[in-house]
Amino acid sequence: MIYGPLADAVVVLHFAFIVFVVLGGLLVLRWPRIAWLHVPTVLWGGGIELAGMACPLTGLENRLRALGREEGYTESFIEHYLLPLIYPELLFPGGFPRAGFIALGLGVLALNAVIYWRLWRRRR
């Protein structure tokens, strides 16, 4: 079936989006014109973590998995795919704490604020 590969493609797209949110500011230092694309992604990515909302890409992936008769997941993309790579499950037996997601959102916004501040200072 086509749904499994489509769901896998959404995972790759979702991961690429997260990498662009976190590190795209470094690309903006080199190519300032892509800031028009990066700024909204940072606001969306950081904001979604701060607000505790579910990313639509997670819903799309789970829907495609269901259509392909595969099992989805109930946690966030970050909890399902990224945190197991970074933190052993033993550290968070009840799940990743809400404060951790808030810290991730603030960290993304702060990192990119520093990068954009540096870009602004360089252009002055």
LOVOTI-533310 format. One record per residue (C-alpha): x, z, y; residue number from 0. Coordinates in nm, 4 decimals, always signed. Layout:
LOVOTI-533310
<zalo xx="X" zz="Z" yy="Y" k="NUM"/>
...
end
This chain:
LOVOTI-533310
<zalo xx="+0.0000" zz="+0.0000" yy="+0.0000" k="0"/>
<zalo xx="+0.0989" zz="-0.0557" yy="+0.3589" k="1"/>
<zalo xx="-0.0004" zz="+0.2905" yy="+0.4859" k="2"/>
<zalo xx="+0.2999" zz="+0.4770" yy="+0.3455" k="3"/>
<zalo xx="+0.5578" zz="+0.2484" yy="+0.5096" k="4"/>
<zalo xx="+0.3583" zz="+0.2559" yy="+0.8344" k="5"/>
<zalo xx="+0.3594" zz="+0.6374" yy="+0.8261" k="6"/>
<zalo xx="+0.7354" zz="+0.6290" yy="+0.7652" k="7"/>
<zalo xx="+0.7762" zz="+0.3957" yy="+1.0643" k="8"/>
<zalo xx="+0.5833" zz="+0.6453" yy="+1.2784" k="9"/>
<zalo xx="+0.8282" zz="+0.9176" yy="+1.1653" k="10"/>
<zalo xx="+1.1228" zz="+0.7037" yy="+1.2767" k="11"/>
<zalo xx="+0.9528" zz="+0.6249" yy="+1.6089" k="12"/>
<zalo xx="+0.8686" zz="+0.9931" yy="+1.6605" k="13"/>
<zalo xx="+1.2272" zz="+1.0995" yy="+1.5906" k="14"/>
<zalo xx="+1.3608" zz="+0.8306" yy="+1.8282" k="15"/>
<zalo xx="+1.1191" zz="+0.9503" yy="+2.0961" k="16"/>
<zalo xx="+1.2437" zz="+1.3086" yy="+2.0604" k="17"/>
<zalo xx="+1.6074" zz="+1.1975" yy="+2.0809" k="18"/>
<zalo xx="+1.5244" zz="+0.9964" yy="+2.3948" k="19"/>
<zalo xx="+1.3459" zz="+1.2963" yy="+2.5494" k="20"/>
<zalo xx="+1.6400" zz="+1.5271" yy="+2.4853" k="21"/>
<zalo xx="+1.9353" zz="+1.2948" yy="+2.5447" k="22"/>
<zalo xx="+1.7896" zz="+1.0076" yy="+2.7459" k="23"/>
<zalo xx="+1.9092" zz="+1.1666" yy="+3.0678" k="24"/>
<zalo xx="+2.2627" zz="+1.0810" yy="+2.9603" k="25"/>
<zalo xx="+2.1552" zz="+0.7160" yy="+2.9445" k="26"/>
<zalo xx="+2.0103" zz="+0.7509" yy="+3.2931" k="27"/>
<zalo xx="+2.3515" zz="+0.8610" yy="+3.4188" k="28"/>
<zalo xx="+2.4839" zz="+0.5249" yy="+3.3002" k="29"/>
<zalo xx="+2.1748" zz="+0.3119" yy="+3.3758" k="30"/>
<zalo xx="+1.9729" zz="+0.4852" yy="+3.6498" k="31"/>
<zalo xx="+1.6930" zz="+0.2280" yy="+3.6372" k="32"/>
<zalo xx="+1.5664" zz="+0.3614" yy="+3.3054" k="33"/>
<zalo xx="+1.4707" zz="+0.6866" yy="+3.4784" k="34"/>
<zalo xx="+1.1235" zz="+0.5373" yy="+3.5340" k="35"/>
<zalo xx="+1.0824" zz="+0.5442" yy="+3.1561" k="36"/>
<zalo xx="+1.2703" zz="+0.8660" yy="+3.0852" k="37"/>
<zalo xx="+1.1064" zz="+1.0984" yy="+3.3386" k="38"/>
<zalo xx="+0.7539" zz="+1.0599" yy="+3.1937" k="39"/>
<zalo xx="+0.8842" zz="+1.1079" yy="+2.8397" k="40"/>
<zalo xx="+1.0613" zz="+1.4304" yy="+2.9410" k="41"/>
<zalo xx="+0.7494" zz="+1.5594" yy="+3.1135" k="42"/>
<zalo xx="+0.5385" zz="+1.4704" yy="+2.8098" k="43"/>
<zalo xx="+0.7830" zz="+1.6077" yy="+2.5509" k="44"/>
<zalo xx="+0.8584" zz="+1.9285" yy="+2.7389" k="45"/>
<zalo xx="+0.4968" zz="+1.9740" yy="+2.8410" k="46"/>
<zalo xx="+0.3616" zz="+1.9311" yy="+2.4899" k="47"/>
<zalo xx="+0.5931" zz="+2.2070" yy="+2.3664" k="48"/>
<zalo xx="+0.5010" zz="+2.4383" yy="+2.6542" k="49"/>
<zalo xx="+0.1278" zz="+2.3787" yy="+2.6140" k="50"/>
<zalo xx="+0.1338" zz="+2.4101" yy="+2.2358" k="51"/>
<zalo xx="-0.0421" zz="+2.0782" yy="+2.1938" k="52"/>
<zalo xx="-0.0148" zz="+1.8450" yy="+1.8975" k="53"/>
<zalo xx="+0.1609" zz="+1.5153" yy="+1.9563" k="54"/>
<zalo xx="-0.0600" zz="+1.2123" yy="+1.8873" k="55"/>
<zalo xx="+0.2176" zz="+1.0597" yy="+1.6761" k="56"/>
<zalo xx="+0.1861" zz="+1.3506" yy="+1.4322" k="57"/>
<zalo xx="-0.1862" zz="+1.2834" yy="+1.4009" k="58"/>
<zalo xx="-0.1222" zz="+0.9130" yy="+1.3507" k="59"/>
<zalo xx="+0.1338" zz="+0.9800" yy="+1.0795" k="60"/>
<zalo xx="-0.0986" zz="+1.2194" yy="+0.8961" k="61"/>
<zalo xx="-0.3894" zz="+0.9737" yy="+0.9229" k="62"/>
<zalo xx="-0.1770" zz="+0.6932" yy="+0.7781" k="63"/>
<zalo xx="-0.0618" zz="+0.9230" yy="+0.4974" k="64"/>
<zalo xx="-0.4239" zz="+1.0125" yy="+0.4178" k="65"/>
<zalo xx="-0.5214" zz="+0.6441" yy="+0.4122" k="66"/>
<zalo xx="-0.2337" zz="+0.5842" yy="+0.1714" k="67"/>
<zalo xx="-0.3495" zz="+0.8770" yy="-0.0438" k="68"/>
<zalo xx="-0.0421" zz="+1.0787" yy="+0.0450" k="69"/>
<zalo xx="-0.0402" zz="+1.4386" yy="+0.1548" k="70"/>
<zalo xx="+0.0073" zz="+1.5138" yy="+0.5235" k="71"/>
<zalo xx="+0.1095" zz="+1.8415" yy="+0.6829" k="72"/>
<zalo xx="-0.0550" zz="+2.0928" yy="+0.9136" k="73"/>
<zalo xx="+0.2451" zz="+2.2105" yy="+1.1147" k="74"/>
<zalo xx="+0.4041" zz="+2.0198" yy="+1.4010" k="75"/>
<zalo xx="+0.6502" zz="+1.7337" yy="+1.3528" k="76"/>
<zalo xx="+0.9312" zz="+1.9585" yy="+1.4716" k="77"/>
<zalo xx="+0.8363" zz="+2.2338" yy="+1.2250" k="78"/>
<zalo xx="+0.7943" zz="+1.9901" yy="+0.9383" k="79"/>
<zalo xx="+1.0990" zz="+1.7677" yy="+0.9794" k="80"/>
<zalo xx="+1.3496" zz="+1.9143" yy="+1.2245" k="81"/>
<zalo xx="+1.3448" zz="+2.2928" yy="+1.1940" k="82"/>
<zalo xx="+1.4170" zz="+2.2928" yy="+0.8187" k="83"/>
<zalo xx="+1.7369" zz="+2.1027" yy="+0.9003" k="84"/>
<zalo xx="+1.8395" zz="+2.3505" yy="+1.1699" k="85"/>
<zalo xx="+1.7096" zz="+2.6892" yy="+1.0530" k="86"/>
<zalo xx="+1.6785" zz="+2.8194" yy="+0.6993" k="87"/>
<zalo xx="+1.3173" zz="+2.9050" yy="+0.6118" k="88"/>
<zalo xx="+1.4173" zz="+3.2653" yy="+0.5514" k="89"/>
<zalo xx="+1.4649" zz="+3.3186" yy="+0.9236" k="90"/>
<zalo xx="+1.0994" zz="+3.2334" yy="+0.9981" k="91"/>
<zalo xx="+0.8889" zz="+3.3275" yy="+0.6951" k="92"/>
<zalo xx="+0.5670" zz="+3.3266" yy="+0.9006" k="93"/>
<zalo xx="+0.6462" zz="+3.0006" yy="+1.0752" k="94"/>
<zalo xx="+0.8386" zz="+2.9192" yy="+1.3888" k="95"/>
<zalo xx="+0.7269" zz="+3.1561" yy="+1.6677" k="96"/>
<zalo xx="+0.5316" zz="+3.0230" yy="+1.9662" k="97"/>
<zalo xx="+0.8027" zz="+3.1620" yy="+2.1948" k="98"/>
<zalo xx="+1.0481" zz="+2.9319" yy="+2.0176" k="99"/>
<zalo xx="+0.8434" zz="+2.6266" yy="+2.1130" k="100"/>
<zalo xx="+0.8236" zz="+2.7486" yy="+2.4717" k="101"/>
<zalo xx="+1.2014" zz="+2.7898" yy="+2.4721" k="102"/>
<zalo xx="+1.2420" zz="+2.4358" yy="+2.3347" k="103"/>
<zalo xx="+1.0169" zz="+2.2952" yy="+2.6071" k="104"/>
<zalo xx="+1.1959" zz="+2.4860" yy="+2.8828" k="105"/>
<zalo xx="+1.5331" zz="+2.3871" yy="+2.7374" k="106"/>
<zalo xx="+1.4446" zz="+2.0174" yy="+2.7409" k="107"/>
<zalo xx="+1.3185" zz="+2.0396" yy="+3.0987" k="108"/>
<zalo xx="+1.6210" zz="+2.2417" yy="+3.2145" k="109"/>
<zalo xx="+1.8765" zz="+2.0150" yy="+3.0471" k="110"/>
<zalo xx="+1.7252" zz="+1.7074" yy="+3.2040" k="111"/>
<zalo xx="+1.6832" zz="+1.8767" yy="+3.5427" k="112"/>
<zalo xx="+2.0594" zz="+1.9400" yy="+3.5440" k="113"/>
<zalo xx="+2.1291" zz="+1.5783" yy="+3.4522" k="114"/>
<zalo xx="+1.8972" zz="+1.4432" yy="+3.7218" k="115"/>
<zalo xx="+2.0371" zz="+1.6876" yy="+3.9780" k="116"/>
<zalo xx="+2.3845" zz="+1.5610" yy="+3.8959" k="117"/>
<zalo xx="+2.2678" zz="+1.2013" yy="+3.9295" k="118"/>
<zalo xx="+2.1085" zz="+1.2819" yy="+4.2654" k="119"/>
<zalo xx="+2.4291" zz="+1.4534" yy="+4.3871" k="120"/>
<zalo xx="+2.6391" zz="+1.1566" yy="+4.2750" k="121"/>
<zalo xx="+2.4190" zz="+0.9108" yy="+4.4637" k="122"/>
<zalo xx="+2.4407" zz="+1.1148" yy="+4.7856" k="123"/>
end
